[in-house]
Amino acid sequence: MPGPTLPARAEALLPHAGRMCCVDSLRSFDEKEALVDVFLRDDHVLLNKDGVLDRAGFVELGAQAAGAMHTAVHAAGNTPPGLAMLAGIQKFTVYADAYAKDRLEITVAVLGELEGMSSLSFRVKREGELLAEGKLKVFMPGPDFSLEGGAQ
Amino acid sequence: MMDSSRLPEAIAGCLVESIRITAQESDSLTLDAALVFPDDFVGFDGHFPGNPIVPGIVQIMSAAYVAAQHGGGRLQAVKRCKFMRPVRPGERIWLVVERTPGGQCDAALEVDGEPCASVSFLLDAE
């Protein structure tokens, strides 16, 4: 599908900026699934002093991957994306840690959409090894919604 | 200020005003804590430009940190989590978490008496 040229820089697709833009690039996408990657630089904001990714950080990687997908799909359809805000998390499980200098792949897949709420699954892998997975609920209120109303 | 090499930079700038045990039973422990994320907290750097709010995962990190103060453990799973209200710079988060010996934890986070998040999670045994 048309849209951003791939791979696309994630910061251009996300409302996040600076240190809190935690993923690098969108590698592929369609309306149902996307692949995003990140190289964990030594100064990545989600690493601790020992170079270990905080385990909750896997959720942020999934959420930002979902955000990049959301913007790309709307760009491909030439429609304004509006905001995509993390509203909930379910069945998140960590299987192994990630470390500084790891290159991670994050896949997100749409499970369903209902009344402005989208349910997605995400998986984080390192060279094919599944490190963590879970489900996200993302509030997508439409292009007229103000961030003042709430977001995570 | 939180002081642990286990913490990522994304939470290390949090001001912990208090952490205390409020109830201890044979099968559970309840802790509460007051946390503030100041204007210069790194989590506000680009989250979001012109409209800083505490990232949702930072609220989970905070709950796991407080729960681990007695019994240790690292985040292993989140059964469910719900975000209800954005948290702005300088707002005081009141966090109450109940922990069982197996590491199962249930946390409620509030600002000014208004729920901002709830999270049910599991800490590993370390």
Interface residues (C-beta under 8 A of the other chain):
Chain A: P15 H16 A17 G18 R19 M20 C21 V45 L46 L47 N48 K49 D50 V52 L53 D54 R55 A56 G57 V59 E60 A63 L86 A87 G88 I89 Q90 K91 F92 T93 V94 G134 L147 E148 G150 A151 Q152
Chain B: S5 R6 L7 P8 E9 A10 I11 V42 G43 F44 D45 G46 H47 F48 P49 N51 I53 P55 G56 I57 V58 I60 M61 A64 R74 L75 Q76 A77 V78 K79 R80 C81 K82 F83 R85 P86 V119
